[in-house]
Amino acid sequence: MMETWNATDAGVLRLPSGRLVRGRGLRRPLPAGPTPAFAVYLLGEQPPEVPWEVRWVRWRDFRLPSSQTQAQAVLTEAWARAATDRVEIACGGGRGRTGTALACLAVLDGVPASQAVDFVRRNYDRHAVETPWQRRYVRRFRVGAVNSPRR
């Protein structure tokens, strides 16, 4: 049984394949409606306990993931699960790290890496992906590969 988001729910991004993923900022209240079945939290510190399944990627504000190998694996899992589950991607504010991760999901979904940031800015938040190194991370993000140099 599919348990995905409604396309009109707050923060929901529709990927080209039709998968729906919700992005949000954890500093804001939980939106009304259904809760995630699976979430990826991109934070410098361990996230608070929640009643749904969570993967934590250590990722400090305005930076890149501490482990690019782990980030690649977790984002790939999130993309796969979005086919049948309500998947949420979130950081503190819901723009920089969340936007970067959503752009990486777009790459996994077939959007060329060179166009993924623009895709997320058009379809999720026009301020998504906040730093030059986050944009570069997305441009270098490849399906099935770990990104190389961090800077």
Rosetta constraint file for C-alpha pairs under 8 A:
AtomPair CA 1 CA 84 HARMONIC 7.51 0.50
AtomPair CA 2 CA 84 HARMONIC 4.83 0.50
AtomPair CA 2 CA 85 HARMONIC 6.36 0.50
AtomPair CA 3 CA 84 HARMONIC 5.92 0.50
AtomPair CA 3 CA 85 HARMONIC 4.90 0.50
AtomPair CA 3 CA 86 HARMONIC 5.81 0.50
AtomPair CA 4 CA 20 HARMONIC 6.64 0.50
AtomPair CA 4 CA 82 HARMONIC 7.16 0.50
AtomPair CA 4 CA 83 HARMONIC 7.69 0.50
AtomPair CA 4 CA 84 HARMONIC 6.08 0.50
AtomPair CA 4 CA 85 HARMONIC 4.96 0.50
AtomPair CA 4 CA 86 HARMONIC 4.35 0.50
AtomPair CA 4 CA 87 HARMONIC 7.55 0.50
AtomPair CA 5 CA 9 HARMONIC 6.81 0.50
AtomPair CA 5 CA 12 HARMONIC 7.28 0.50
AtomPair CA 5 CA 20 HARMONIC 6.12 0.50
AtomPair CA 5 CA 21 HARMONIC 7.23 0.50
AtomPair CA 5 CA 22 HARMONIC 7.55 0.50
AtomPair CA 5 CA 34 HARMONIC 7.83 0.50
AtomPair CA 5 CA 86 HARMONIC 5.61 0.50
AtomPair CA 6 CA 12 HARMONIC 7.72 0.50
AtomPair CA 6 CA 20 HARMONIC 7.78 0.50
AtomPair CA 7 CA 12 HARMONIC 6.08 0.50
AtomPair CA 7 CA 13 HARMONIC 7.40 0.50
AtomPair CA 7 CA 14 HARMONIC 6.82 0.50
AtomPair CA 7 CA 20 HARMONIC 6.80 0.50
AtomPair CA 8 CA 12 HARMONIC 6.94 0.50
AtomPair CA 10 CA 22 HARMONIC 7.63 0.50
AtomPair CA 10 CA 31 HARMONIC 7.27 0.50
AtomPair CA 11 CA 22 HARMONIC 5.25 0.50
AtomPair CA 11 CA 23 HARMONIC 5.21 0.50
AtomPair CA 11 CA 24 HARMONIC 6.12 0.50
AtomPair CA 11 CA 124 HARMONIC 6.48 0.50
AtomPair CA 12 CA 20 HARMONIC 6.31 0.50
AtomPair CA 12 CA 21 HARMONIC 5.49 0.50
AtomPair CA 12 CA 22 HARMONIC 4.13 0.50
AtomPair CA 12 CA 23 HARMONIC 6.27 0.50
AtomPair CA 12 CA 124 HARMONIC 7.06 0.50
AtomPair CA 13 CA 20 HARMONIC 5.63 0.50
AtomPair CA 13 CA 21 HARMONIC 5.32 0.50
AtomPair CA 13 CA 22 HARMONIC 6.02 0.50
AtomPair CA 13 CA 23 HARMONIC 7.35 0.50
AtomPair CA 13 CA 120 HARMONIC 7.81 0.50
AtomPair CA 13 CA 123 HARMONIC 6.25 0.50
AtomPair CA 13 CA 124 HARMONIC 5.63 0.50
AtomPair CA 14 CA 18 HARMONIC 5.76 0.50
AtomPair CA 14 CA 19 HARMONIC 5.82 0.50
AtomPair CA 14 CA 20 HARMONIC 4.66 0.50
AtomPair CA 14 CA 21 HARMONIC 6.68 0.50
AtomPair CA 14 CA 123 HARMONIC 7.60 0.50
AtomPair CA 15 CA 19 HARMONIC 5.33 0.50
AtomPair CA 15 CA 20 HARMONIC 6.30 0.50
AtomPair CA 15 CA 21 HARMONIC 7.80 0.50
AtomPair CA 15 CA 106 HARMONIC 6.19 0.50
AtomPair CA 15 CA 109 HARMONIC 6.74 0.50
AtomPair CA 16 CA 106 HARMONIC 7.73 0.50
AtomPair CA 16 CA 109 HARMONIC 6.71 0.50
AtomPair CA 16 CA 110 HARMONIC 7.50 0.50
AtomPair CA 16 CA 111 HARMONIC 7.65 0.50
AtomPair CA 17 CA 109 HARMONIC 6.50 0.50
AtomPair CA 19 CA 82 HARMONIC 5.77 0.50
AtomPair CA 19 CA 83 HARMONIC 5.48 0.50
AtomPair CA 20 CA 82 HARMONIC 6.35 0.50
AtomPair CA 20 CA 83 HARMONIC 7.72 0.50
AtomPair CA 20 CA 86 HARMONIC 7.61 0.50
AtomPair CA 20 CA 87 HARMONIC 7.70 0.50
AtomPair CA 21 CA 82 HARMONIC 6.40 0.50
AtomPair CA 21 CA 86 HARMONIC 6.89 0.50
AtomPair CA 21 CA 87 HARMONIC 5.35 0.50
AtomPair CA 21 CA 88 HARMONIC 5.87 0.50
AtomPair CA 21 CA 89 HARMONIC 7.31 0.50
AtomPair CA 22 CA 86 HARMONIC 7.76 0.50
AtomPair CA 22 CA 87 HARMONIC 6.33 0.50
AtomPair CA 22 CA 88 HARMONIC 4.66 0.50
AtomPair CA 22 CA 89 HARMONIC 6.18 0.50
AtomPair CA 23 CA 88 HARMONIC 5.72 0.50
AtomPair CA 23 CA 89 HARMONIC 4.83 0.50
AtomPair CA 23 CA 90 HARMONIC 5.55 0.50
AtomPair CA 23 CA 94 HARMONIC 6.38 0.50
AtomPair CA 23 CA 98 HARMONIC 6.29 0.50
AtomPair CA 23 CA 99 HARMONIC 7.68 0.50
AtomPair CA 23 CA 102 HARMONIC 7.54 0.50
AtomPair CA 23 CA 124 HARMONIC 7.89 0.50
AtomPair CA 24 CA 28 HARMONIC 7.97 0.50
AtomPair CA 24 CA 88 HARMONIC 7.52 0.50
AtomPair CA 24 CA 89 HARMONIC 6.67 0.50
AtomPair CA 24 CA 90 HARMONIC 4.98 0.50
AtomPair CA 24 CA 91 HARMONIC 7.01 0.50
AtomPair CA 24 CA 93 HARMONIC 7.20 0.50
AtomPair CA 24 CA 94 HARMONIC 4.49 0.50
AtomPair CA 24 CA 95 HARMONIC 7.74 0.50
AtomPair CA 24 CA 98 HARMONIC 7.24 0.50
AtomPair CA 25 CA 90 HARMONIC 5.57 0.50
AtomPair CA 25 CA 91 HARMONIC 5.40 0.50
AtomPair CA 25 CA 92 HARMONIC 4.90 0.50
AtomPair CA 25 CA 93 HARMONIC 4.13 0.50
AtomPair CA 25 CA 94 HARMONIC 3.66 0.50
AtomPair CA 25 CA 95 HARMONIC 7.37 0.50
AtomPair CA 25 CA 98 HARMONIC 7.98 0.50
AtomPair CA 26 CA 30 HARMONIC 7.64 0.50
AtomPair CA 26 CA 90 HARMONIC 6.29 0.50
AtomPair CA 26 CA 91 HARMONIC 5.85 0.50
AtomPair CA 26 CA 92 HARMONIC 4.81 0.50
AtomPair CA 26 CA 93 HARMONIC 6.46 0.50
AtomPair CA 26 CA 94 HARMONIC 7.10 0.50
AtomPair CA 27 CA 92 HARMONIC 5.39 0.50
AtomPair CA 27 CA 93 HARMONIC 6.24 0.50
AtomPair CA 28 CA 93 HARMONIC 7.75 0.50
AtomPair CA 35 CA 52 HARMONIC 7.96 0.50
AtomPair CA 35 CA 86 HARMONIC 7.56 0.50
AtomPair CA 36 CA 52 HARMONIC 6.54 0.50
AtomPair CA 36 CA 85 HARMONIC 7.81 0.50
AtomPair CA 36 CA 86 HARMONIC 4.92 0.50
AtomPair CA 36 CA 87 HARMONIC 5.65 0.50
AtomPair CA 36 CA 88 HARMONIC 5.99 0.50
AtomPair CA 37 CA 52 HARMONIC 5.54 0.50
AtomPair CA 37 CA 53 HARMONIC 6.31 0.50
AtomPair CA 37 CA 85 HARMONIC 6.02 0.50
AtomPair CA 37 CA 86 HARMONIC 5.18 0.50
AtomPair CA 37 CA 87 HARMONIC 6.23 0.50
AtomPair CA 38 CA 52 HARMONIC 6.08 0.50
AtomPair CA 38 CA 53 HARMONIC 4.82 0.50
AtomPair CA 38 CA 54 HARMONIC 5.75 0.50
AtomPair CA 38 CA 55 HARMONIC 7.97 0.50
AtomPair CA 38 CA 78 HARMONIC 7.66 0.50
AtomPair CA 38 CA 81 HARMONIC 7.87 0.50
AtomPair CA 38 CA 85 HARMONIC 7.11 0.50
AtomPair CA 38 CA 86 HARMONIC 6.40 0.50
AtomPair CA 38 CA 87 HARMONIC 4.95 0.50
AtomPair CA 38 CA 88 HARMONIC 6.44 0.50
AtomPair CA 39 CA 52 HARMONIC 7.42 0.50
AtomPair CA 39 CA 53 HARMONIC 6.30 0.50
AtomPair CA 39 CA 54 HARMONIC 4.74 0.50
AtomPair CA 39 CA 55 HARMONIC 6.31 0.50
AtomPair CA 39 CA 78 HARMONIC 7.68 0.50
AtomPair CA 39 CA 87 HARMONIC 5.50 0.50
AtomPair CA 39 CA 88 HARMONIC 4.56 0.50
AtomPair CA 39 CA 89 HARMONIC 5.81 0.50
AtomPair CA 39 CA 90 HARMONIC 7.61 0.50
AtomPair CA 40 CA 54 HARMONIC 5.74 0.50
AtomPair CA 40 CA 55 HARMONIC 4.88 0.50
AtomPair CA 40 CA 56 HARMONIC 5.86 0.50
AtomPair CA 40 CA 57 HARMONIC 7.18 0.50
AtomPair CA 40 CA 74 HARMONIC 7.48 0.50
AtomPair CA 40 CA 75 HARMONIC 7.85 0.50
AtomPair CA 40 CA 78 HARMONIC 7.31 0.50
AtomPair CA 40 CA 87 HARMONIC 7.85 0.50
AtomPair CA 40 CA 88 HARMONIC 6.26 0.50
AtomPair CA 40 CA 89 HARMONIC 4.89 0.50
AtomPair CA 40 CA 90 HARMONIC 6.38 0.50
AtomPair CA 41 CA 47 HARMONIC 6.89 0.50
AtomPair CA 41 CA 54 HARMONIC 7.11 0.50
AtomPair CA 41 CA 55 HARMONIC 6.37 0.50
AtomPair CA 41 CA 56 HARMONIC 4.99 0.50
AtomPair CA 41 CA 57 HARMONIC 6.21 0.50
AtomPair CA 41 CA 89 HARMONIC 6.11 0.50
AtomPair CA 41 CA 90 HARMONIC 5.05 0.50
AtomPair CA 41 CA 91 HARMONIC 5.79 0.50
AtomPair CA 42 CA 56 HARMONIC 6.20 0.50
AtomPair CA 42 CA 57 HARMONIC 5.03 0.50
AtomPair CA 42 CA 58 HARMONIC 6.04 0.50
AtomPair CA 42 CA 59 HARMONIC 5.30 0.50
AtomPair CA 42 CA 60 HARMONIC 7.67 0.50
AtomPair CA 42 CA 89 HARMONIC 7.68 0.50
AtomPair CA 42 CA 90 HARMONIC 6.12 0.50
AtomPair CA 42 CA 91 HARMONIC 4.86 0.50
AtomPair CA 42 CA 92 HARMONIC 7.92 0.50
AtomPair CA 42 CA 97 HARMONIC 6.60 0.50
AtomPair CA 42 CA 98 HARMONIC 7.21 0.50
AtomPair CA 43 CA 47 HARMONIC 6.94 0.50
AtomPair CA 43 CA 56 HARMONIC 7.30 0.50
AtomPair CA 43 CA 57 HARMONIC 6.55 0.50
AtomPair CA 43 CA 58 HARMONIC 5.35 0.50
AtomPair CA 43 CA 59 HARMONIC 4.90 0.50
AtomPair CA 43 CA 60 HARMONIC 5.68 0.50
AtomPair CA 43 CA 61 HARMONIC 7.18 0.50
AtomPair CA 43 CA 91 HARMONIC 5.84 0.50
AtomPair CA 43 CA 92 HARMONIC 7.08 0.50
AtomPair CA 44 CA 58 HARMONIC 5.10 0.50
AtomPair CA 44 CA 59 HARMONIC 4.97 0.50
AtomPair CA 44 CA 60 HARMONIC 4.19 0.50
AtomPair CA 44 CA 61 HARMONIC 6.98 0.50
AtomPair CA 45 CA 58 HARMONIC 6.72 0.50
AtomPair CA 45 CA 60 HARMONIC 7.97 0.50
AtomPair CA 46 CA 56 HARMONIC 6.94 0.50
AtomPair CA 46 CA 58 HARMONIC 7.64 0.50
AtomPair CA 47 CA 56 HARMONIC 7.11 0.50
AtomPair CA 50 CA 54 HARMONIC 7.93 0.50
AtomPair CA 55 CA 74 HARMONIC 6.96 0.50
AtomPair CA 57 CA 65 HARMONIC 6.80 0.50
AtomPair CA 57 CA 66 HARMONIC 7.72 0.50
AtomPair CA 57 CA 67 HARMONIC 7.84 0.50
AtomPair CA 57 CA 70 HARMONIC 7.17 0.50
AtomPair CA 57 CA 71 HARMONIC 6.23 0.50
AtomPair CA 57 CA 74 HARMONIC 7.75 0.50
AtomPair CA 58 CA 65 HARMONIC 5.98 0.50
AtomPair CA 58 CA 66 HARMONIC 5.68 0.50
AtomPair CA 58 CA 67 HARMONIC 7.48 0.50
AtomPair CA 59 CA 63 HARMONIC 6.58 0.50
AtomPair CA 59 CA 64 HARMONIC 5.90 0.50
AtomPair CA 59 CA 65 HARMONIC 4.37 0.50
AtomPair CA 59 CA 66 HARMONIC 5.79 0.50
AtomPair CA 59 CA 97 HARMONIC 7.64 0.50
AtomPair CA 60 CA 64 HARMONIC 7.00 0.50
AtomPair CA 60 CA 65 HARMONIC 7.25 0.50
AtomPair CA 60 CA 66 HARMONIC 7.99 0.50
AtomPair CA 61 CA 92 HARMONIC 7.88 0.50
AtomPair CA 61 CA 96 HARMONIC 7.76 0.50
AtomPair CA 61 CA 97 HARMONIC 7.13 0.50
AtomPair CA 62 CA 96 HARMONIC 6.63 0.50
AtomPair CA 62 CA 97 HARMONIC 7.12 0.50
AtomPair CA 62 CA 130 HARMONIC 7.19 0.50
AtomPair CA 62 CA 131 HARMONIC 6.65 0.50
AtomPair CA 62 CA 134 HARMONIC 7.95 0.50
AtomPair CA 63 CA 97 HARMONIC 7.82 0.50
AtomPair CA 63 CA 133 HARMONIC 7.67 0.50
AtomPair CA 63 CA 134 HARMONIC 7.25 0.50
AtomPair CA 64 CA 97 HARMONIC 7.81 0.50
AtomPair CA 64 CA 133 HARMONIC 7.61 0.50
AtomPair CA 64 CA 134 HARMONIC 6.64 0.50
AtomPair CA 64 CA 137 HARMONIC 7.77 0.50
AtomPair CA 64 CA 150 HARMONIC 7.53 0.50
AtomPair CA 65 CA 71 HARMONIC 6.50 0.50
AtomPair CA 67 CA 71 HARMONIC 6.22 0.50
AtomPair CA 68 CA 72 HARMONIC 6.01 0.50
AtomPair CA 68 CA 146 HARMONIC 6.34 0.50
AtomPair CA 68 CA 147 HARMONIC 6.53 0.50
AtomPair CA 69 CA 73 HARMONIC 6.36 0.50
AtomPair CA 69 CA 146 HARMONIC 5.68 0.50
AtomPair CA 69 CA 147 HARMONIC 7.91 0.50
AtomPair CA 70 CA 74 HARMONIC 6.06 0.50
AtomPair CA 71 CA 75 HARMONIC 5.92 0.50
AtomPair CA 72 CA 76 HARMONIC 6.05 0.50
AtomPair CA 72 CA 144 HARMONIC 7.80 0.50
AtomPair CA 72 CA 145 HARMONIC 7.57 0.50
AtomPair CA 72 CA 146 HARMONIC 6.42 0.50
AtomPair CA 73 CA 77 HARMONIC 6.20 0.50
AtomPair CA 74 CA 78 HARMONIC 6.15 0.50
AtomPair CA 75 CA 79 HARMONIC 6.12 0.50
AtomPair CA 75 CA 101 HARMONIC 7.14 0.50
AtomPair CA 75 CA 104 HARMONIC 7.45 0.50
AtomPair CA 75 CA 105 HARMONIC 6.61 0.50
AtomPair CA 76 CA 80 HARMONIC 6.25 0.50
AtomPair CA 76 CA 105 HARMONIC 7.40 0.50
AtomPair CA 76 CA 108 HARMONIC 7.26 0.50
AtomPair CA 77 CA 81 HARMONIC 6.10 0.50
AtomPair CA 78 CA 82 HARMONIC 6.07 0.50
AtomPair CA 78 CA 87 HARMONIC 6.57 0.50
AtomPair CA 79 CA 83 HARMONIC 7.27 0.50
AtomPair CA 79 CA 105 HARMONIC 5.93 0.50
AtomPair CA 79 CA 108 HARMONIC 7.18 0.50
AtomPair CA 79 CA 109 HARMONIC 7.68 0.50
AtomPair CA 81 CA 85 HARMONIC 5.59 0.50
AtomPair CA 81 CA 86 HARMONIC 7.95 0.50
AtomPair CA 81 CA 87 HARMONIC 6.97 0.50
AtomPair CA 82 CA 86 HARMONIC 6.23 0.50
AtomPair CA 82 CA 87 HARMONIC 5.50 0.50
AtomPair CA 89 CA 98 HARMONIC 5.99 0.50
AtomPair CA 89 CA 101 HARMONIC 7.38 0.50
AtomPair CA 89 CA 102 HARMONIC 7.38 0.50
AtomPair CA 90 CA 94 HARMONIC 5.71 0.50
AtomPair CA 90 CA 97 HARMONIC 7.74 0.50
AtomPair CA 90 CA 98 HARMONIC 5.32 0.50
AtomPair CA 91 CA 95 HARMONIC 7.69 0.50
AtomPair CA 91 CA 97 HARMONIC 6.14 0.50
AtomPair CA 91 CA 98 HARMONIC 5.68 0.50
AtomPair CA 94 CA 98 HARMONIC 5.22 0.50
AtomPair CA 94 CA 99 HARMONIC 7.06 0.50
AtomPair CA 95 CA 99 HARMONIC 5.06 0.50
AtomPair CA 95 CA 100 HARMONIC 7.92 0.50
AtomPair CA 95 CA 125 HARMONIC 7.13 0.50
AtomPair CA 95 CA 127 HARMONIC 6.49 0.50
AtomPair CA 95 CA 128 HARMONIC 4.51 0.50
AtomPair CA 95 CA 129 HARMONIC 6.21 0.50
AtomPair CA 95 CA 130 HARMONIC 7.11 0.50
AtomPair CA 96 CA 100 HARMONIC 6.05 0.50
AtomPair CA 96 CA 127 HARMONIC 7.87 0.50
AtomPair CA 96 CA 128 HARMONIC 5.40 0.50
AtomPair CA 96 CA 129 HARMONIC 4.30 0.50
AtomPair CA 96 CA 130 HARMONIC 4.74 0.50
AtomPair CA 96 CA 131 HARMONIC 7.38 0.50
AtomPair CA 96 CA 134 HARMONIC 7.69 0.50
AtomPair CA 97 CA 101 HARMONIC 6.14 0.50
AtomPair CA 97 CA 129 HARMONIC 6.63 0.50
AtomPair CA 97 CA 130 HARMONIC 7.96 0.50
AtomPair CA 97 CA 134 HARMONIC 7.78 0.50
AtomPair CA 98 CA 102 HARMONIC 6.07 0.50
AtomPair CA 98 CA 128 HARMONIC 7.53 0.50
AtomPair CA 98 CA 129 HARMONIC 7.62 0.50
AtomPair CA 99 CA 103 HARMONIC 6.06 0.50
AtomPair CA 99 CA 117 HARMONIC 7.82 0.50
AtomPair CA 99 CA 120 HARMONIC 6.72 0.50
AtomPair CA 99 CA 121 HARMONIC 7.95 0.50
AtomPair CA 99 CA 124 HARMONIC 7.92 0.50
AtomPair CA 99 CA 125 HARMONIC 7.71 0.50
AtomPair CA 99 CA 128 HARMONIC 4.59 0.50
AtomPair CA 99 CA 129 HARMONIC 4.90 0.50
AtomPair CA 100 CA 104 HARMONIC 6.33 0.50
AtomPair CA 100 CA 117 HARMONIC 7.44 0.50
AtomPair CA 100 CA 128 HARMONIC 7.14 0.50
AtomPair CA 100 CA 129 HARMONIC 5.06 0.50
AtomPair CA 100 CA 134 HARMONIC 6.20 0.50
AtomPair CA 100 CA 135 HARMONIC 7.28 0.50
AtomPair CA 100 CA 137 HARMONIC 7.95 0.50
AtomPair CA 100 CA 138 HARMONIC 6.59 0.50
AtomPair CA 101 CA 105 HARMONIC 6.31 0.50
AtomPair CA 102 CA 106 HARMONIC 6.24 0.50
AtomPair CA 102 CA 120 HARMONIC 6.82 0.50
AtomPair CA 103 CA 107 HARMONIC 6.39 0.50
AtomPair CA 103 CA 116 HARMONIC 5.04 0.50
AtomPair CA 103 CA 117 HARMONIC 5.52 0.50
AtomPair CA 103 CA 119 HARMONIC 7.42 0.50
AtomPair CA 103 CA 120 HARMONIC 5.84 0.50
AtomPair CA 103 CA 138 HARMONIC 6.50 0.50
AtomPair CA 104 CA 108 HARMONIC 6.35 0.50
AtomPair CA 104 CA 113 HARMONIC 7.77 0.50
AtomPair CA 104 CA 116 HARMONIC 7.23 0.50
AtomPair CA 104 CA 138 HARMONIC 5.88 0.50
AtomPair CA 104 CA 141 HARMONIC 6.51 0.50
AtomPair CA 105 CA 109 HARMONIC 6.13 0.50
AtomPair CA 106 CA 110 HARMONIC 6.38 0.50
AtomPair CA 106 CA 111 HARMONIC 5.38 0.50
AtomPair CA 106 CA 116 HARMONIC 6.01 0.50
AtomPair CA 106 CA 119 HARMONIC 7.86 0.50
AtomPair CA 106 CA 120 HARMONIC 7.86 0.50
AtomPair CA 107 CA 111 HARMONIC 4.69 0.50
AtomPair CA 107 CA 112 HARMONIC 5.88 0.50
AtomPair CA 107 CA 113 HARMONIC 5.51 0.50
AtomPair CA 107 CA 116 HARMONIC 6.27 0.50
AtomPair CA 107 CA 141 HARMONIC 7.36 0.50
AtomPair CA 107 CA 142 HARMONIC 7.24 0.50
AtomPair CA 107 CA 143 HARMONIC 7.19 0.50
AtomPair CA 108 CA 142 HARMONIC 7.65 0.50
AtomPair CA 108 CA 143 HARMONIC 5.69 0.50
AtomPair CA 111 CA 115 HARMONIC 6.61 0.50
AtomPair CA 111 CA 116 HARMONIC 5.86 0.50
AtomPair CA 112 CA 116 HARMONIC 6.20 0.50
AtomPair CA 113 CA 117 HARMONIC 7.86 0.50
AtomPair CA 113 CA 138 HARMONIC 6.17 0.50
AtomPair CA 113 CA 139 HARMONIC 4.77 0.50
AtomPair CA 113 CA 140 HARMONIC 6.98 0.50
AtomPair CA 113 CA 141 HARMONIC 6.64 0.50
AtomPair CA 113 CA 142 HARMONIC 7.54 0.50
AtomPair CA 114 CA 138 HARMONIC 7.78 0.50
AtomPair CA 114 CA 139 HARMONIC 5.28 0.50
AtomPair CA 115 CA 119 HARMONIC 6.22 0.50
AtomPair CA 116 CA 120 HARMONIC 6.28 0.50
AtomPair CA 116 CA 138 HARMONIC 7.21 0.50
AtomPair CA 116 CA 139 HARMONIC 7.78 0.50
AtomPair CA 117 CA 121 HARMONIC 6.15 0.50
AtomPair CA 117 CA 128 HARMONIC 7.67 0.50
AtomPair CA 117 CA 129 HARMONIC 6.90 0.50
AtomPair CA 117 CA 135 HARMONIC 6.86 0.50
AtomPair CA 117 CA 138 HARMONIC 7.23 0.50
AtomPair CA 118 CA 122 HARMONIC 6.06 0.50
AtomPair CA 119 CA 123 HARMONIC 6.09 0.50
AtomPair CA 120 CA 124 HARMONIC 5.21 0.50
AtomPair CA 120 CA 125 HARMONIC 6.65 0.50
AtomPair CA 120 CA 126 HARMONIC 7.60 0.50
AtomPair CA 120 CA 128 HARMONIC 6.90 0.50
AtomPair CA 121 CA 125 HARMONIC 4.87 0.50
AtomPair CA 121 CA 126 HARMONIC 4.10 0.50
AtomPair CA 121 CA 127 HARMONIC 6.40 0.50
AtomPair CA 121 CA 128 HARMONIC 5.65 0.50
AtomPair CA 122 CA 126 HARMONIC 6.02 0.50
AtomPair CA 124 CA 128 HARMONIC 7.56 0.50
AtomPair CA 129 CA 134 HARMONIC 6.07 0.50
AtomPair CA 129 CA 135 HARMONIC 6.34 0.50
AtomPair CA 130 CA 134 HARMONIC 6.81 0.50
AtomPair CA 130 CA 135 HARMONIC 7.72 0.50
AtomPair CA 131 CA 135 HARMONIC 6.44 0.50
AtomPair CA 132 CA 136 HARMONIC 6.19 0.50
AtomPair CA 133 CA 137 HARMONIC 6.00 0.50
AtomPair CA 133 CA 150 HARMONIC 7.86 0.50
AtomPair CA 133 CA 151 HARMONIC 6.49 0.50
AtomPair CA 134 CA 138 HARMONIC 6.42 0.50
AtomPair CA 135 CA 139 HARMONIC 6.32 0.50
AtomPair CA 136 CA 140 HARMONIC 6.17 0.50
AtomPair CA 137 CA 141 HARMONIC 6.03 0.50
AtomPair CA 137 CA 147 HARMONIC 7.28 0.50
AtomPair CA 137 CA 150 HARMONIC 7.62 0.50
AtomPair CA 140 CA 147 HARMONIC 6.12 0.50
AtomPair CA 140 CA 148 HARMONIC 7.71 0.50
AtomPair CA 141 CA 145 HARMONIC 7.50 0.50
AtomPair CA 141 CA 146 HARMONIC 7.36 0.50
AtomPair CA 141 CA 147 HARMONIC 5.79 0.50
AtomPair CA 142 CA 146 HARMONIC 7.16 0.50
AtomPair CA 142 CA 147 HARMONIC 7.19 0.50
